Amino acid sequence: MFTGIIEEVGKVVAFTRGESAWRLQIAAEVVPADVKLGDSVAVNGCCLTVVEHGAGRLGFDVLEETKRLTSFGELQPGSAVNLERSLQPLGRMGGHFVSGHVDALGRVEVFEPRGKDHYLKVRVPEGCGRYLVYKGSIALDGISLTVAETEGDTLAVWLIPHTMAATNLHEKRVGSGINLEFDLLGKYVEKLLASGLRPGA
């Protein structure tokens, strides 16, 4: 479980195909100092398992399906990636509950400065607009953000200068892919309503 508060922006060193999986190697300073083999780390909002680590580096195995269904297919050496270690029970809950399971791949439609802030509009896959709630939470590349606008299958958020400086969003352009994780509570409510179950039934 994660909070969507990015701890560090790492850099992709290599992303290569192995015999059984893709190997993603990342250079970072903060996160590698406090992880062990088998720990979970959210990389651009996608929960991955640490399979190698050392001073200033992390390694993960990535399934072909994960590469296909996320923005990982756009990663190359030098790409910036958002990193967050899994939530500790005694940690502060600064964002919202983020599972690290990417629901869909969105595309940036508008990304521009407006005054001192930035405006980001993202199109989600057809039909996913039902998960977008005005003033609700969403994770974009693992970043916990508040939905400022919704229209059909699009959402918009406003980004403060700190978010631009502390995440990988400064590398996004119109057309860039962005990993989406919709609010966990909304998905559970939809499942319960679809099944016809009522609380206490």
N, C-alpha and C positions, 0 to 999 in steps of 0.2 A: 504494500500500500504506500502511496506517495501523497504529497500535498500540492504539487504543481508549483512549488517555490524553487526556482532553479538555483542550485548551489554553485555551479561553475560551468563555463563554456569551454569545452575541450576542442581539440583539432584532430580530424581524421588523419592518421598516418598512412594507413593502407586498408583497402577493402577488397579482398581477393577470394576467389573460389577455391575451396579445399575439396578433399575427396568426399566428405560427408556433409559439409556445410560451408557457408561463406564465413570468413574470419574478418572481423572488424577490429582494427587496432586504433586506439585513441591515445593521444598525448594529453595529459592533464596533471594538475599539481595537487589539488585539495582532495578529490575523491579517492585516488589510489592509495593515499596515506592511511585510510581507515576502512579498507575493505579486505575481505578474504575470499578465497576460492569458493564459488557457489553462492555468493551474495547476489542480491538483485540490485540493479542500477537502471534507472530510467534514462534512456538515450533518445532524445527528441520525443519523449513521452512513451516510448516503447520499452516495456520491462524486459531486460536481458540479464543473463546469468554470467557472472565473471568467471572466465576460464583461464585467465592469466593476468597477473598484475605485478608491478614492480615500481620502482621509483619513477614517477612521471609517466606511467603508461598503464593502459587497461586493454584487455583482449576479450572479445565475445564471439561466440558462434551464432550465426544468424541463419535461420531456415530459409529455404528458397521461397516458401509461402510468405514469410515475413517481409522479405525483400520485395516481393511482388505487390503486397497489399499496403505498403507504407511508402514514405518518401525516401526510404533508404536507397532505392534505385538511382537517386540523383546524387548520392554521396560520392565524393572523390577526394584524393589527398588534399588536405588543406581546408576542407569544409568544416565550418563551425557546428558543433552539436551541443545541445543542452543536456546537462548531467544533473541527476538528483539521486542520492542514496535513499533506500527505503526508510519509511517513517519508523522512528523508535517510539515505544509506548509513552515515554516521558517527554517527547518533543512537543514543540508548539505546533498547533494546527493553523498555519498561516493562510492556506489556500482553501481547497476543498478536497474531498476524498477522490483520489485518482488511482485507478488500478494498474495503469501501465499497459492495458490491453487496448490497442488502437482499434477503433470502430470502423474508420473509413479514411480515405485520402481526399482532402479538400484541395482546392486550387485558389490561389490569390487572384482576386479580380481587381481590387483597388488597393494601393498602398502608397500613401503620400503624407507629407508633413502638413499639418494644419495648425498654424500658430506654433507653440512650443511642443505640441504633442503630435502623434502620428495616428492616422486613421487607416485601419486595415479591414477590408471587406473580403470575405471568403465564400466561395460557392461550395456547398456540400453535395454529395451524390443525390440524385433524384430520389425523393421520398424521405430523405433524412431530415427535412425541415421540421418534421413533427417533434424532433428532439431539441429544437432550438426554442428557448424561453427568454423573453425579454427580461433583463436583469438577472437571469440565471447564470450558472457557471458552465464553463467549457474549458477543456485543455487543448491548446494549440501547440503542437510540438512539445507537449509536456508542460506548458506554461498555464497556470491557473489564471483565467481571465473572466471578466464579467461581460456578458452579451449586452451590447448597447443598442443594437438594431436587429430586427429580423424581418425578412420579406421572402416568402416562399422558401426556396432552398438556398438562401444566403443569410449570412450573419455578418455583423460588423462589431469591432471592438475599438476602443481608444487605448493608445499606449503612451504611458508617461515616459519621460526621458530615461528614468532608471531602468525600466523594462527593456528599452532599446539598447542600453549600454550593458546590461547584465545577462542578455540572452543572445541567441543566434538570429533574431528577427531582422537585424540590420542587413543580413545577406539575402533576404527574400526579395523577389521581384514579381511583377505581374506574370502569372502563369506558373510560379513556383508551386510545388506540392507542399502540403502541410498536413501533419498527422492530426487526426481528430479523435478525441475521446469525449463522448457526450456524458452528461451528468448521470452517475450511477443510479441515483434514486429514481430518476425519470424512467430509466430502462426497466427497473424492477416494477414500478407502478404500471407501466405498459404491459408487462408480462402478466401481472396479476389480473388486470382488467380484461386482457385478451382470453384468459383461461376461465373467466366467469366466476372466479373465487371471490368471496367476501371475507373480510377479517372475522375470525371466529366461526367461519362456516366449516 
